[in-house]
Amino acid sequence: QARLRESGGGEVQAGGSLNLSCAVSGIVFTINTMAWHRQSSGKERELVARITSSGDTHYADSVKGRFTISRDTTRNTVDLRMNNLVSEDTAVYYCNLKTPWGDDQWGQGTQVTVSS
């Protein structure tokens, strides 16, 4: 059973930056697609950014140019660097792992609050 542990959330003023990190254990890290999703109050969970085992990335239109996803195979971590944050980025951010056979694993989430 994979274990995903997020860290790095908090409160920041609009225009500021935060770095989220997800530590993965209990599973072979390198073969899986990793992603960050978020869910704000009253809305459905949405994909923010994704990175495949080969390093290909995909971003939601709303975060392109502001967020960067990266993975470190030596530390078994996936990071989300968030710059120029806006109030609409306020949400609970979840780390996600998808295995090659389609199983999803989720972290417990970390709160990001952007104040204007």
C-alpha positions in Angstrom: 0.0 0.0 0.0 1.4 3.3 -1.1 1.6 6.1 1.4 1.6 9.7 0.3 2.3 12.6 2.7 1.9 16.2 1.6 3.6 19.2 3.2 4.1 22.8 2.5 0.7 24.3 2.6 -0.2 27.4 4.5 -1.5 31.0 4.1 0.1 33.5 1.7 -0.8 36.9 0.3 -1.8 37.2 -3.2 1.2 37.4 -5.5 3.2 35.2 -3.2 4.7 31.7 -3.6 4.4 28.4 -1.9 6.1 25.0 -2.5 4.1 21.8 -1.9 5.9 18.5 -1.5 4.6 15.0 -1.5 6.7 12.1 -0.1 5.9 8.7 -1.4 6.7 5.4 0.3 5.6 1.8 0.1 5.6 1.6 -3.7 8.0 1.7 -6.6 8.0 5.5 -7.2 9.6 5.7 -10.7 6.9 3.8 -12.7 3.9 5.9 -11.6 2.3 9.1 -12.8 2.2 11.7 -10.1 -0.2 14.6 -9.9 -1.5 17.4 -7.8 -5.3 18.0 -7.6 -7.2 20.6 -5.6 -10.6 21.1 -4.2 -12.0 24.4 -3.1 -15.2 24.8 -1.1 -18.3 23.8 -3.0 -16.4 22.7 -6.1 -15.3 19.3 -7.5 -11.8 18.2 -7.2 -9.8 19.2 -10.2 -6.4 18.3 -11.8 -3.8 21.0 -11.3 -0.7 19.4 -12.7 0.6 16.0 -13.7 4.0 14.5 -14.4 4.5 11.1 -15.9 7.3 8.6 -15.2 9.1 9.9 -18.3 8.9 13.5 -17.1 6.1 14.7 -19.4 4.0 17.4 -17.7 0.5 18.7 -18.1 -1.1 21.7 -16.4 -4.5 23.1 -16.0 -5.0 26.2 -18.0 -5.6 28.2 -14.9 -2.1 27.6 -13.5 0.0 27.5 -16.7 3.0 29.7 -16.4 2.6 30.0 -12.6 2.9 26.5 -11.3 5.7 23.9 -11.9 5.5 20.3 -11.1 8.7 18.2 -10.6 9.7 14.9 -9.3 12.9 13.7 -7.5 13.4 10.0 -8.0 16.2 9.9 -5.4 14.0 11.3 -2.7 10.7 9.8 -4.0 9.1 13.1 -3.9 6.9 15.2 -6.2 6.9 19.0 -5.7 4.5 21.7 -6.8 6.0 25.2 -7.0 3.3 27.8 -7.0 4.1 31.4 -7.9 2.0 34.5 -8.3 -0.8 33.0 -6.3 -4.3 34.4 -6.5 -7.3 34.0 -4.3 -8.8 31.5 -6.7 -5.9 29.1 -5.9 -7.3 28.7 -2.3 -8.1 25.0 -1.9 -7.1 21.8 -0.3 -4.3 20.3 -2.5 -4.0 16.6 -2.8 -1.1 14.5 -4.0 -2.1 11.7 -6.4 -0.3 8.6 -7.6 -1.7 6.6 -10.5 -0.1 3.2 -11.1 0.4 1.8 -14.7 -2.6 -0.5 -14.1 -4.9 2.4 -13.2 -5.1 2.4 -9.4 -5.2 5.7 -7.7 -3.7 6.5 -4.3 -4.3 9.8 -2.5 -2.7 11.8 0.2 -4.7 13.4 2.9 -4.4 16.9 1.5 -2.9 20.2 2.6 -4.6 23.5 2.8 -3.5 26.5 0.7 -5.1 29.8 1.5 -4.4 32.9 -0.5 -5.4 36.2 1.0 -6.0 39.4 -0.9 
